[in-house]
């Protein structure tokens, strides 16, 4: 009885973790990238036409509708997986409150419509992620000592 319960509990935990999910990210890891090469890839791929990153010398050529700032202070770590997904599948998560001018008529990200995946190498992707990770600075959220909660 105890063994049956243990196996059932373990099966439930593993299933909940996505072990049996064919779309699970389990085991996925790209090689480490080079941040300096990633900065060059940011320019070479024309990312600066819609995105602004502090320290990139390329002249920002975007319009107000596509002016998306990357990097800077954040209260959350931008993980490797989040950055890879944002680059290769930008329509996966479009933030609520996104300016409608930044979304294509079919509801996809303008970045996806630009078909970057057809032009970018895996090396450029890994380097670009390594570069972008260096542009974020994690800071603690503001704390209100009177309510003892973070706003």
Secondary structure, DSSP 4 states (H G I P E B T S, - for coil): -HHHHHHHHHHHHHHHTTTT-TT--TT--PPP--HHHHHHHHHHTTGGGTEEETT--SPP---GGG-EEE-EEESS---HHHHHHHHH-GGG-PPTT--GGGB-TTS-BHHHHTTGGGT--HHHHHHHHHHHHHTEEE-PPPEETTTTEE-
